[in-house]
Amino acid sequence: NRSATRQRSHPSASELNMSLRLSKLGARPSPFDFLVYQRSVPKVMAGSSARRLVSTLLGRLSTTTGCSTAGRELKDNAPSHGITPKVGALAPCFEGRNFSTEQEDIEPRESMPFDVLIVGGGPAGLAASIRIKQMCQESGKDLSVCLIDKGSEIGSHILSGNVFDPKALHELFPDLASDDAWAQELQDTVGSHATPVTDDRFMVLTEQGGSYTIPNFALPPQLNNHGNYIISLSQMCRWLASKAEEMGVEIYPGFAASEVLIDDETGACYGIATRDVGLDKEGTPKSTFERGVELHARQTLFAEGARGSCSEHLMQHYNLRQDGAIGPQTYGLGIKEVWQVPPEQVQPGLVQHTLGFPLQQSLTDKVFGGSFLYHQEPDLILVGLVVGLDYVNPHINPYQEFQKFKTHPTIKKQLEGGTCISYGARVLNEGGFHSIPKLTFPGGALLGCSAGFLNAVKIKGSHTAMKSGMLAAESAFEALTADAGEDTSVAETGEMPPLSSISELTAYPEAIEKSWIHEELYQVRNCHEAFARWGVGGGLVYTGIATHITKGHEPWTLEHSKTDAEKTEPAESHTPPSYPAPDGVLTFDLLTNLQRSGTYHAEDQPIHLRIKDECQEIPESVSLPKFGGPEQRFCPAAVYEYVEDAEDAGQKKLVINSQNCIHCKCCSIKMPGEYIEWTVPEGSGGPQYQVM
């Protein structure tokens, strides 16, 4: 993993040549100029590393220089490929999100059409892009496919455990399924090992430092990890991106989708707009201001991961939860570190999961969660803790629980002599089958964790995410190529067809229902709620019965109707847990660990963590006095703090340190009253994960 990072630090000749060509422009071109230029010089930009370099440069430097006439000349000299500026674009769907639209003299955004646009460069989005191009090759038809991601490069915002089930990957690349061919190609391409699972343990840790192992035969079959692999999902996504680019997918990291474009007349989604850049904290254009770009598509597939901002807006706009008929999603917060340890200390292929200490002290404890610890070749240990965000005690600090977990003798001995090299956190879906919304709407669909396909009992979601992406891709391809008459594809005409021609991918949810995704999630449909109702003991018993005997066919449904925020109880009803002081060797203070995430945001930009207009009074009038300000504890990046109000003696006010944000999305879920609206910052901001 680290060798791949070193390789990227030395630009190739093609990268240096491209960087030089850009520097000779006299000033940095606009994001739209970059998109046009990248499309017009495929031979120069053929290498994925070169694409990634230029995209990253333009994304990161978007606020440092203005757009010059040289940049416009670059665009004017490039082939048009059917790209036309769009005047009078529809108003953004997120009211007030794009601050620049309030300026009277603002220029219209320029646009670019595609057949399929994919928002999100995780396993679901990448699998979808590859599958569409595979079907193009198989049929001799052509569809243009574009994938964007808000991270500075593909994989930089990807975090997962990750014990990887290769089932969907084998279906996507059947020629790489035998003899671990995909694993070898992964290592050759990005320098990351896929370590076969050799030892699978499930343990219960006690408060006194003891532990005992649950026999594998007594565990749910879904927890059997033999045949799976320990990987870095961020590196896996980089490899998948290289495969997608080889097939002709246009990948643009560093471009954040801030608005969903919806036609007023037809109600159809027809793409997204990227965020304007060069705005100051007040939303006023600076000298470096650049408008975002509209990316139009006949079908837009949203694969943003759990709690994606566009996906959440779509659920509300199209009523995809059907007025509460579909239960609310419930989440867990996963916190992870990667340690480099002496090679002789590594047990390649060891997978260890635990319950008990520190989250559960008794069989009736209702805090849902547990730990993971994986040994990956050649010298890495991936360790983390997942805490269900439906916990009721507002004093719980998930980050401190994780640090406390590492002090248990069973864990401590495996990390001794090692060095923590990376830190990060991300929420994950835990609601399962009962929380999956309606998947489609006119012009688009939800994929992967945007829809909520993670299997909490199996502790995996990458395989279901990839499979959902493949099924959505197949449905999109069939819908877009069904017309036997004149070819209306953007790839052929270079133009977006009338919005009235946009359809809904009704075949996609039908395909999901017939797939192993449905079967897998249905079997464990009631298990999470069993833990919530009866604690860890009752949850384990129910899960054992459901996975071994009933397999989801119980004649009842255990429904949940409250959001994670609504589960929080008043602070006075609970006792704060005690946490040991960090020692700087095994355990760390939060700000020290935060540096290991590589997180960066330009400070002079509109804050992307916004208190909703109707919730302005909640922080100081509800959250702090009633719940003790839980946002100070559940945020794994020290974004929120209450400080003395200089203008009102004896009172405290909320301060939002948005530059610390690692895009975990926890605040939009667990805040009292869900008072935070999580929006995207400027593209390329956030964590810079390499081996997560």
Steps between C-alpha positions, in 0.01 A plus 500: 500500500773743592708416192205609286497831684869549434449426133239775472740751654726482192321635190546312176619668180140530378394656830781754489421578139132561581588713802734707283234549234259630762759731653569657159140617483598794716222426749302200608206409272151468642349164595296506181813568292664202665209271416503610137877475474508157660238371256678654201844347560435135583844388384682742726269424791483124447682418822282491809782653703513798263122543515511482876789747524336770290159450660655521845700810409199682365279391786746602770608824333150606404510784750856620443480662155235637269394384159696679229432559135772245432279239660211600277724482195588145598131407499428686176775309321374161616242291314151574629381140547149638517576720800286810510466768768154487654339833574218524750572173680235379739522626855698280739302249701684588820363836604777730611769237457671668207571840647627646172161478329388796708728732301313695235785514251592133522582325175300190403660163561633311205391141446615168365272208400547127560290192461569388856634708786615329820541701819750331730821306440449216747447131421136547392565786260815348351335159452208672325729691264697187410188289443350756262817509294516121499150488354597761242787280387283189496225665294704724275307803625649808660392700803701780658559443871631761744587444866576782743621491859546777755834360622829628365554158341300180482529326835592806705157502668458122518516332840395150595605215729555306260457127472395475138256244360606460133165357387391807300852565375516148356173567318633830365834354387446124450835475320675617820306274737727196488831464682463837672585674173322819609703509821824478307388773261401718795848463645672560167292810425483688831744307719237382749465145628176303509574259785290179509328440833675215682375533860147619588426580865202649682573593860335654803721737700442559870545817704759321717731430206389147422361357178341188361440380147159400365527179292445564131223239478294709744533815291267615220613353165532857372798550731704227332787688334691214341526573129508875569796739486642775719546806279525877494173611339646838407772320304247257355302795364813645340551171320135487390534858374796398285292215355212738430722754327650229281145429380427863418331632814575869559598541865527844660606505866501832680152600378235521773133459402321777689167515317261253343349629175128427472279612214194697613279375217575126495624460857798306368851514639739584219836528674686703760691826532838521666561757768611853415854570622675818602238616753594647836344402833207732442430352156632804313700433182872566537736587217551127454129426454401230251153370429429134537427275206170334412536136405188382319407136448223278373543296818675612820607230747569617855766296681611749765518253788310518828310825561601660170379860477351467150346163583333637813354788299366258240331289768318807623418648160364177352357369830706181468422401859130526410385720787652277767373170363867406466686520830769760561858398445706433810877533499822401667817706525812310400832633633817346364878512530763330287814387682834396359654234721818289488451232229560216745203626702255469210280193466402537133131430451391529865146638533382581851164649603391570855202591716499603866763743625477796472147547362308227683540421868207258527274282286223759524713793384337652190802682353533337158852458366826312510859500385705369212870421470655366178859402413590600144820418318777595522500689832165670563231461766162659430318568826175676572177529695143539373251670731130492417374860494170397656666508844301687766775633732605843366822484702642218285806602300555250215858615440590456867327162504731395217811622679386320814443181300866492394610479865349151539788248532371293205526803272794680656743211451431493126581870455808519725811616317291636215425847366162645416527630142141589412173601667147556374128454563181452299137418572351179366141387446365250751124514436515222242202363310231710673679829431559469126310782324339493159807469280403690186350827382467657154854529364696323770554243774666443837788251521699331774507666839306798364209255502611308810603152381753429777453168680559587867506136616754407233689825579540564128359727234757528220379184327134605508597852390683363195216266412243780524718712272517219245124448506434873464745512211327216319160666546636835379665346196185316398287812545736728309551263207144367472404728208565300184461810286733798474789502748434772757801429720710795609806300401380511136320836475697703750175654619257446783162374374175670612442465871159353424681187379651428844353187657504319833705182540217281628696187408767582759298438820351191336853371436600574861203300627605200293867521599701359787504849654131464586545145627797597716335802660160336544647220710624746763222760463400501869840451663607859560171590664533193723821647645329839542206347691657226708868588531808309391389172659152496350636625170752216477235238577256643246771531234602139557143379449443724198820406319494128577128418496244756382729685253280809507169315458375586848125579486566842653701813432705683760457857385680811617346842463744735673806663351834472677469862613163427657647212700726732702381551858557801732847529651370504857367145454846352441844483656803609294740211427861528615775504241878464556733784405685437170857378532615607152621149419197271498228758552486853359321827549258575219679792336827305481322210331312734270827600337540140384188537284666767283185712529510842338243765409565852380385715792369797301199329344134470598461262791367168373352400837196723519247537778158470339301823496223355716752361751710807582411491870550128560875497585486742792137447606461121463820312423717652772256534793298183442752257347829648621621592150551145368645631171818578694536127564357305208689694230824307426676812369448766771286713269250614764574673831322731741705801615433795728295767328700824522183703439287321760679433826437158649356360178654268245470499124563236236813522285522290183859418395401381154861482381539189721215310332588150377166457318376223727142650490439415869392854587212498252368184670552530876448873561198575722225586255742416216577871492802474267469490122813336363593651163808449287800730538713597203619200301808314628443616858483250783711198594777359283478129578762278340480160673152507656 
